[in-house]
Amino acid sequence: METACLEYRLTEAERAAFERGGYLVVEGSLAPTLVQELVAVVDPIRRRFLGASPTGGYGYTSPTDPDVPLRGWLREHRGEAAP
C-alpha cells in the first residue's frame, strides 16, 4: 500500500459535505482529458435515461414528461412521487 495516502485527513467541512451528499469532490484528482473522456461516455446514457436539457445543461429544475423518458417507468415502479 502507498503510505502517502495516509497523510491526509478529511476536514470537518469535507466530512459534513460527504455525510450530506454521499460523495466528495477532490479537485485535480483526475486529468482534464480523462474527465472529458468520461463525460463523452456517460453523457449519452444520462440523456437517454434522464432527458436532454434544451439549453445543453446537465440538469433540470422542472423537467416535463417528454424531457424525462423514464418518468413513466419510475412512477410505475417507485410511485407517483418519483421525479
C-alpha positions, 0 to 999 in steps of 0.5 A: 500500500502507498503510505502517502495516502495516509497523510491526509485527513478529511476536514470537518467541512469535507466530512459534513459535505460527504455525510450530506451528499454521499460523495466528495469532490477532490479537485485535480484528482483526475486529468482534464482529458480523462474527465472529458473522456468520461463525460463523452461516455456517460453523457449519452446514457444520462440523456437517454435515461434522464432527458436532454436539457434544451439549453445543453445543461446537465440538469433540470429544475422542472423537467416535463414528461417528454424531457424525462423518458423514464418518468413513466417507468419510475412512477410505475415502479417507485410511485407517483412521487418519483421525479 
